[in-house]
Amino acid sequence: MAMFEEHAVGGPISATSRWTPRKLEAYLKAGGRPRWMERIGEIEALKANARMRLRRARRLLEAECAGDAELLARRWRALAEAWDFREVNTLIGQHNDWFPIERDLAMDPRTKDYVKIRGKSYRREPLGPDWVLREFPL
């Protein structure tokens, strides 16, 4: 025991620390940003990147179609259908599955669903062709 004390760092543990129960949840909450917060940031960054790339693709299509509205509409819909949203939609799926647990949201007994946050559902809609056409209408 004396050998251990020679190499010990710090002082004695306070009475409060000795009697405070240790919980896994407190340990996980103590380190860094919560995963739900990181995930939302990643989702928003991927959406912003998609908007930027779609905006650029739209300008190129408009230049190629040279005023032919029908051709532009056909090609824009085809591009919206073909756009790859797998990465962001995977994160959105994880968010929808884990957010209420990570935030410890309460259940609403009337709806048998998690409570709304500021009147809105925590769920996020996956991105797809409909999202593209709403963001960049014809």
N, CA, C and O of each residue as an XYZ file, in Angstrom:
552
protein
N       0.827     -1.200      0.000
C       0.000      0.000      0.000
C       0.862      1.252      0.000
O       0.528      2.226     -0.674
N       1.951      1.247      0.732
C       2.838      2.408      0.786
C       3.417      2.689     -0.586
O       3.595      3.851     -0.952
N       3.713      1.654     -1.351
C       4.269      1.845     -2.679
C       3.259      2.571     -3.579
O       3.645      3.438     -4.363
N       1.990      2.229     -3.474
C       0.939      2.881     -4.245
C       0.837      4.349     -3.879
O       0.698      5.194     -4.763
N       0.901      4.664     -2.614
C       0.759      6.044     -2.162
C       1.897      6.925     -2.651
O       1.696      8.122     -2.859
N       3.084      6.367     -2.841
C       4.201      7.158     -3.340
C       3.941      7.653     -4.753
O       4.396      8.733     -5.128
N       3.220      6.875     -5.532
C       2.984      7.226     -6.927
C       1.600      7.839     -7.143
O       1.249      8.149     -8.282
N       0.830      8.017     -6.121
C      -0.522      8.549     -6.248
C      -0.479     10.012     -6.670
O       0.415     10.758     -6.270
N      -1.444     10.410     -7.475
C      -1.557     11.782     -7.943
C      -2.769     12.399     -7.272
O      -3.797     11.740     -7.124
N      -2.663     13.652     -6.865
C      -3.790     14.336     -6.256
C      -3.883     14.045     -4.767
O      -3.022     13.385     -4.186
N      -4.931     14.547     -4.179
C      -5.116     14.381     -2.740
C      -6.188     13.367     -2.437
O      -6.614     12.614     -3.313
N      -6.618     13.349     -1.212
C      -7.662     12.400     -0.823
C      -8.995     12.749     -1.487
O      -9.251     13.904     -1.828
N      -9.824     11.742     -1.660
C     -11.146     11.944     -2.263
C     -12.066     12.537     -1.214
O     -12.102     12.084     -0.069
N     -12.817     13.564     -1.621
C     -13.716     14.229     -0.671
C     -14.866     13.304     -0.284
O     -15.174     12.341     -0.986
N     -15.488     13.619      0.845
C     -16.621     12.820      1.329
C     -17.767     12.871      0.319
O     -18.445     11.868      0.094
N     -17.981     14.040     -0.289
C     -19.051     14.172     -1.282
C     -18.800     13.246     -2.459
O     -19.707     12.543     -2.905
N     -17.566     13.242     -2.966
C     -17.232     12.378     -4.102
C     -17.365     10.909     -3.747
O     -17.779     10.101     -4.578
N     -17.014     10.559     -2.515
C     -17.099      9.151     -2.118
C     -18.534      8.671     -2.030
O     -18.809      7.503     -2.304
N     -19.455      9.547     -1.653
C     -20.840      9.131     -1.440
C     -21.763      9.430     -2.614
O     -22.922      9.015     -2.605
N     -21.265     10.152     -3.635
C     -22.089     10.447     -4.803
C     -22.135      9.209     -5.687
O     -21.091      8.696     -6.089
N     -23.346      8.720     -5.995
C     -23.428      7.520     -6.838
C     -22.921      7.804     -8.248
O     -23.171      8.873     -8.805
N     -22.227      6.862     -8.801
C     -21.709      6.971    -10.165
C     -22.720      6.323    -11.119
O     -23.181      5.204    -10.893
N     -23.047      7.042    -12.172
C     -24.001      6.530    -13.146
C     -23.366      6.596    -14.531
O     -22.628      7.528    -14.850
N     -23.661      5.608    -15.328
C     -23.153      5.568    -16.689
C     -23.641      6.777    -17.480
O     -22.880      7.349    -18.260
N     -24.895      7.173    -17.290
C     -25.458      8.294    -18.028
C     -24.684      9.577    -17.748
O     -24.411     10.349    -18.666
N     -24.330      9.809    -16.485
C     -23.573     11.009    -16.125
C     -22.190     10.981    -16.763
O     -21.684     12.004    -17.222
N     -21.589      9.801    -16.784
C     -20.268      9.662    -17.399
C     -20.342      9.989    -18.887
O     -19.493     10.713    -19.406
N     -21.352      9.461    -19.574
C     -21.477      9.694    -21.007
C     -21.796     11.148    -21.323
O     -21.310     11.690    -22.315
N     -22.604     11.776    -20.490
C     -22.966     13.169    -20.721
C     -21.801     14.117    -20.438
O     -21.776     15.232    -20.959
N     -20.850     13.694    -19.628
C     -19.752     14.568    -19.230
C     -18.755     14.810    -20.363
O     -18.092     15.847    -20.371
N     -18.632     13.908    -21.295
C     -17.612     14.045    -22.324
C     -18.135     14.678    -23.593
O     -19.125     14.201    -24.148
N     -17.502     15.739    -24.072
C     -17.759     16.335    -25.377
C     -19.208     16.617    -25.712
O     -20.095     16.556    -24.861
N     -19.420     16.929    -26.989
C     -20.776     17.184    -27.474
C     -21.536     15.874    -27.582
O     -20.958     14.851    -27.951
N     -22.813     15.893    -27.267
C     -23.609     14.663    -27.414
C     -23.676     14.245    -28.887
O     -23.605     15.088    -29.782
N     -23.811     12.952    -29.126
C     -23.837     12.434    -30.496
C     -24.985     13.021    -31.304
O     -24.824     13.285    -32.496
N     -26.150     13.231    -30.676
C     -27.278     13.779    -31.420
C     -26.939     15.160    -31.973
O     -27.371     15.510    -33.072
N     -26.180     15.936    -31.231
C     -25.810     17.278    -31.655
C     -24.827     17.214    -32.830
O     -24.948     17.971    -33.793
N     -23.864     16.311    -32.737
C     -22.916     16.122    -33.836
C     -23.642     15.660    -35.091
O     -23.370     16.140    -36.192
N     -24.567     14.725    -34.913
C     -25.295     14.166    -36.054
C     -26.127     15.238    -36.755
O     -26.164     15.280    -37.984
N     -26.787     16.095    -35.998
C     -27.583     17.170    -36.609
C     -26.675     18.101    -37.403
O     -27.036     18.542    -38.494
N     -25.506     18.399    -36.862
C     -24.544     19.229    -37.593
C     -24.105     18.567    -38.891
O     -23.988     19.230    -39.922
N     -23.864     17.265    -38.842
C     -23.474     16.526    -40.047
C     -24.598     16.535    -41.080
O     -24.350     16.714    -42.272
N     -25.828     16.341    -40.620
C     -26.983     16.353    -41.529
C     -27.094     17.712    -42.201
O     -27.256     17.789    -43.419
N     -27.008     18.784    -41.422
C     -27.137     20.128    -41.991
C     -25.997     20.442    -42.953
O     -26.214     21.099    -43.971
N     -24.788     19.981    -42.646
C     -23.656     20.204    -43.550
C     -23.855     19.448    -44.864
O     -23.576     19.986    -45.935
N     -24.333     18.211    -44.788
C     -24.582     17.439    -46.004
C     -25.711     18.044    -46.835
O     -25.653     18.031    -48.064
N     -26.740     18.576    -46.166
C     -27.825     19.235    -46.895
C     -27.318     20.504    -47.579
O     -27.686     20.775    -48.721
N     -26.489     21.273    -46.905
C     -25.932     22.495    -47.496
C     -25.053     22.147    -48.699
O     -25.087     22.837    -49.718
N     -24.275     21.086    -48.579
C     -23.431     20.639    -49.686
C     -24.294     20.209    -50.864
O     -23.991     20.547    -52.008
N     -25.359     19.473    -50.599
C     -26.262     19.041    -51.672
C     -26.905     20.248    -52.349
O     -27.013     20.285    -53.575
N     -27.331     21.235    -51.564
C     -27.932     22.443    -52.146
C     -26.937     23.143    -53.083
O     -27.295     23.557    -54.186
N     -25.689     23.268    -52.626
C     -24.679     23.942    -53.424
C     -24.435     23.191    -54.742
O     -24.373     23.801    -55.810
N     -24.299     21.865    -54.655
C     -24.051     21.065    -55.850
C     -25.262     21.062    -56.793
O     -25.111     21.106    -58.014
N     -26.462     21.010    -56.208
C     -27.676     21.054    -57.031
C     -27.838     22.413    -57.706
O     -28.256     22.488    -58.861
N     -27.514     23.469    -56.997
C     -27.600     24.820    -57.570
C     -26.676     24.912    -58.788
O     -27.057     25.439    -59.833
N     -25.462     24.391    -58.634
C     -24.495     24.404    -59.734
C     -25.001     23.556    -60.910
O     -24.906     23.972    -62.065
N     -25.536     22.372    -60.612
C     -26.066     21.496    -61.659
C     -27.241     22.160    -62.367
O     -27.394     22.022    -63.581
N     -28.062     22.870    -61.623
C     -29.223     23.551    -62.213
C     -28.771     24.637    -63.176
O     -29.329     24.774    -64.264
N     -27.759     25.415    -62.781
C     -27.257     26.469    -63.672
C     -26.702     25.870    -64.967
O     -26.932     26.399    -66.054
N     -25.976     24.770    -64.839
C     -25.429     24.106    -66.023
C     -26.543     23.603    -66.939
O     -26.478     23.759    -68.158
N     -27.564     22.998    -66.335
C     -28.695     22.508    -67.133
C     -29.419     23.657    -67.832
O     -29.792     23.540    -68.999
N     -29.616     24.760    -67.123
C     -30.296     25.911    -67.724
C     -29.513     26.427    -68.922
O     -30.095     26.797    -69.942
N     -28.184     26.450    -68.793
C     -27.349     26.908    -69.909
C     -27.427     25.930    -71.077
O     -27.500     26.347    -72.233
N     -27.413     24.636    -70.780
C     -27.475     23.620    -71.836
C     -28.824     23.618    -72.541
O     -28.891     23.393    -73.750
N     -29.892     23.863    -71.805
C     -31.245     23.821    -72.385
C     -31.595     25.107    -73.120
O     -32.561     25.131    -73.882
N     -30.852     26.150    -72.914
C     -30.985     27.424    -73.658
C     -32.434     27.870    -73.856
O     -32.856     28.149    -74.979
N     -33.189     27.935    -72.764
C     -34.543     28.472    -72.834
C     -35.637     27.457    -73.141
O     -36.815     27.816    -73.126
N     -35.294     26.221    -73.414
C     -36.298     25.184    -73.676
C     -36.807     24.666    -72.322
O     -36.189     23.797    -71.707
N     -37.944     25.217    -71.869
C     -38.478     24.913    -70.533
C     -38.862     23.443    -70.390
O     -38.679     22.854    -69.325
N     -39.399     22.844    -71.469
C     -39.801     21.440    -71.405
C     -38.601     20.514    -71.236
O     -38.632     19.584    -70.429
N     -37.551     20.773    -71.998
C     -36.330     19.977    -71.906
C     -35.696     20.135    -70.527
O     -35.247     19.160    -69.922
N     -35.665     21.383    -70.034
C     -35.106     21.639    -68.697
C     -35.889     20.875    -67.635
O     -35.291     20.249    -66.759
N     -37.214     20.917    -67.702
C     -38.043     20.231    -66.710
C     -37.797     18.730    -66.741
O     -37.672     18.099    -65.691
N     -37.726     18.152    -67.937
C     -37.473     16.701    -68.057
C     -36.110     16.322    -67.493
O     -35.984     15.369    -66.723
N     -35.103     17.073    -67.883
C     -33.737     16.756    -67.429
C     -33.564     17.022    -65.935
O     -32.833     16.301    -65.256
N     -34.238     18.060    -65.420
C     -34.123     18.376    -63.993
C     -34.791     17.286    -63.144
O     -34.258     16.881    -62.111
N     -35.944     16.824    -63.584
C     -36.609     15.719    -62.868
C     -35.758     14.454    -62.902
O     -35.649     13.749    -61.899
N     -35.157     14.167    -64.049
C     -34.294     12.987    -64.168
C     -33.089     13.106    -63.235
O     -32.694     12.133    -62.593
N     -32.513     14.297    -63.166
C     -31.376     14.498    -62.268
C     -31.808     14.347    -60.807
O     -31.097     13.741    -60.006
N     -32.971     14.899    -60.466
C     -33.488     14.788    -59.093
C     -33.719     13.322    -58.720
O     -33.438     12.914    -57.594
N     -34.229     12.538    -59.662
C     -34.464     11.106    -59.420
C     -33.151     10.349    -59.214
O     -33.087      9.411    -58.419
N     -32.116     10.759    -59.928
C     -30.844     10.026    -59.902
C     -29.903     10.478    -58.788
O     -28.906      9.808    -58.519
N     -30.202     11.607    -58.133
C     -29.279     12.157    -57.135
C     -29.114     11.193    -55.966
O     -30.085     10.601    -55.496
N     -27.880     11.043    -55.504
C     -27.571     10.089    -54.435
C     -27.630     10.776    -53.067
O     -26.793     11.621    -52.752
N     -28.620     10.406    -52.265
C     -28.791     10.954    -50.920
C     -28.535      9.907    -49.839
O     -28.925     10.101    -48.687
N     -27.885      8.800    -50.199
C     -27.722      7.702    -49.230
C     -27.025      8.134    -47.950
O     -27.466      7.778    -46.858
N     -25.935      8.899    -48.069
C     -25.174      9.271    -46.873
C     -26.011     10.093    -45.898
O     -26.079      9.772    -44.712
N     -26.645     11.147    -46.392
C     -27.443     11.998    -45.505
C     -28.680     11.256    -45.011
O     -29.092     11.441    -43.866
N     -29.278     10.419    -45.859
C     -30.470      9.684    -45.421
C     -30.137      8.631    -44.365
O     -30.972      8.325    -43.514
N     -28.940      8.081    -44.412
C     -28.506      7.163    -43.351
C     -28.440      7.908    -42.023
O     -28.912      7.412    -41.001
N     -27.853      9.102    -42.045
C     -27.785      9.906    -40.816
C     -29.170     10.327    -40.338
O     -29.436     10.341    -39.136
N     -30.045     10.668    -41.267
C     -31.413     11.051    -40.895
C     -32.128      9.864    -40.254
O     -32.852     10.033    -39.273
N     -31.932      8.680    -40.795
C     -32.513      7.476    -40.201
C     -31.995      7.237    -38.789
O     -32.765      6.910    -37.886
N     -30.678      7.403    -38.600
C     -30.105      7.253    -37.263
C     -30.667      8.301    -36.318
O     -30.973      8.007    -35.162
N     -30.804      9.530    -36.814
C     -31.374     10.602    -35.990
C     -32.788     10.237    -35.555
O     -33.123     10.341    -34.375
N     -33.611      9.813    -36.498
C     -35.001      9.482    -36.180
C     -35.095      8.316    -35.206
O     -36.004      8.274    -34.377
N     -34.162      7.368    -35.297
C     -34.173      6.216    -34.393
C     -33.658      6.557    -32.994
O     -34.229      6.108    -32.000
N     -32.590      7.343    -32.910
C     -31.879      7.496    -31.645
C     -32.112      8.810    -30.909
O     -31.911      8.872    -29.696
N     -32.532      9.867    -31.615
C     -32.673     11.172    -30.981
C     -33.542     11.153    -29.721
O     -33.124     11.697    -28.699
N     -34.731     10.549    -29.753
C     -35.562     10.597    -28.534
C     -34.918      9.880    -27.354
O     -35.126     10.268    -26.204
N     -34.143      8.845    -27.626
C     -33.471      8.122    -26.550
C     -32.298      8.946    -26.023
O     -32.114      9.077    -24.813
N     -31.502      9.503    -26.951
C     -30.337     10.297    -26.554
C     -30.740     11.564    -25.810
O     -30.022     11.998    -24.909
N     -31.863     12.160    -26.163
C     -32.347     13.369    -25.491
C     -33.246     13.055    -24.312
O     -33.662     13.961    -23.589
N     -33.553     11.773    -24.109
C     -34.416     11.336    -23.019
C     -35.770     12.047    -23.079
O     -36.266     12.563    -22.078
N     -36.352     12.060    -24.283
C     -37.656     12.714    -24.480
C     -38.748     11.948    -23.749
O     -38.728     10.720    -23.663
N     -39.679     12.695    -23.237
C     -40.827     12.094    -22.546
C     -41.835     11.598    -23.576
O     -41.850     12.048    -24.722
N     -42.670     10.670    -23.150
C     -43.735     10.156    -24.014
C     -45.019     10.925    -23.726
O     -45.301     11.286    -22.583
N     -45.784     11.167    -24.770
C     -47.097     11.776    -24.644
C     -48.104     10.631    -24.548
O     -48.284      9.895    -25.518
N     -48.770     10.464    -23.391
C     -49.672      9.326    -23.227
C     -50.860      9.339    -24.195
O     -51.388      8.283    -24.545
N     -51.279     10.535    -24.627
C     -52.413     10.603    -25.552
C     -52.050     10.069    -26.935
O     -52.814      9.310    -27.531
N     -50.877     10.466    -27.447
C     -50.490     10.070    -28.804
C     -49.631      8.804    -28.816
O     -49.405      8.208    -29.869
N     -49.158      8.401    -27.640
C     -48.243      7.261    -27.520
C     -46.997      7.465    -28.387
O     -46.461      6.524    -28.973
N     -46.559      8.715    -28.447
C     -45.353      9.078    -29.191
C     -44.554     10.049    -28.322
O     -45.052     10.554    -27.315
N     -43.330     10.296    -28.721
C     -42.502     11.233    -27.966
C     -43.067     12.641    -28.089
O     -43.699     12.981    -29.090
N     -42.836     13.455    -27.067
C     -43.347     14.819    -27.068
C     -42.689     15.621    -28.183
O     -41.585     15.313    -28.631
N     -43.391     16.649    -28.613
C     -42.858     17.515    -29.658
C     -41.900     18.528    -29.040
O     -42.005     18.867    -27.861
N     -40.985     18.992    -29.842
C     -40.019     20.001    -29.408
C     -40.405     21.306    -30.078
O     -40.356     21.418    -31.303
N     -40.789     22.290    -29.280
C     -41.276     23.575    -29.778
C     -42.409     23.387    -30.776
O     -42.502     24.099    -31.776
N     -43.260     22.424    -30.489
C     -44.432     22.177    -31.323
C     -44.178     21.364    -32.584
O     -45.102     21.128    -33.362
N     -42.935     20.932    -32.796
C     -42.596     20.170    -33.999
C     -42.087     18.787    -33.630
O     -41.532     18.579    -32.551
N     -42.282     17.859    -34.532
C     -41.743     16.521    -34.349
C     -40.221     16.568    -34.478
O     -39.682     17.371    -35.239
N     -39.552     15.726    -33.751
C     -38.091     15.648    -33.835
C     -37.659     14.947    -35.127
O     -36.506     15.061    -35.542
N     -38.584     14.225    -35.757
C     -38.248     13.433    -36.939
C     -37.899     14.330    -38.122
O     -38.478     15.401    -38.307
N     -36.954     13.873    -38.905
C     -36.554     14.574    -40.124
C     -36.925     13.718    -41.324
O     -36.792     12.494    -41.302
N     -37.386     14.378    -42.360
C     -37.762     13.676    -43.579
C     -36.517     13.342    -44.386
O     -35.628     14.179    -44.536
N     -36.451     12.122    -44.908
C     -35.326     11.784    -45.787
C     -35.363     12.654    -47.045
O     -36.427     13.093    -47.480
N     -34.194     12.893    -47.613
C     -34.101     13.688    -48.829
C     -34.308     12.793    -50.040
O     -33.956     11.613    -50.034
N     -34.881     13.375    -51.065
C     -35.134     12.646    -52.298
C     -35.570     13.603    -53.387
O     -35.424     14.816    -53.241
N     -36.103     13.074    -54.479
C     -36.523     13.924    -55.602
C     -37.531     15.004    -55.204
O     -37.459     16.127    -55.703
N     -38.465     14.677    -54.315
C     -39.451     15.681    -53.888
C     -38.767     16.845    -53.181
O     -39.141     18.001    -53.380
N     -37.769     16.545    -52.360
C     -37.014     17.597    -51.666
C     -36.304     18.483    -52.684
O     -36.321     19.708    -52.562
N     -35.678     17.864    -53.694
C     -34.970     18.628    -54.725
C     -35.936     19.573    -55.426
O     -35.618     20.745    -55.629
N     -37.119     19.073    -55.799
C     -38.077     19.892    -56.529
C     -38.702     20.978    -55.650
O     -39.124     22.016    -56.159
N     -38.765     20.748    -54.340
C     -39.240     21.807    -53.432
C     -38.161     22.879    -53.269
O     -38.466     24.072    -53.259
N     -36.912     22.459    -53.142
C     -35.813     23.416    -52.960
C     -35.525     24.216    -54.231
O     -35.194     25.400    -54.172
N     -35.657     23.553    -55.373
C     -35.369     24.157    -56.671
C     -36.537     23.886    -57.619
O     -36.443     23.024    -58.492
N     -37.630     24.618    -57.448
C     -38.824     24.362    -58.284
C     -38.542     24.663    -59.762
O     -37.647     25.432    -60.113
N     -39.336     24.029    -60.589
C     -39.184     24.245    -62.037
C     -39.733     25.607    -62.443
O     -39.691     25.964    -63.621
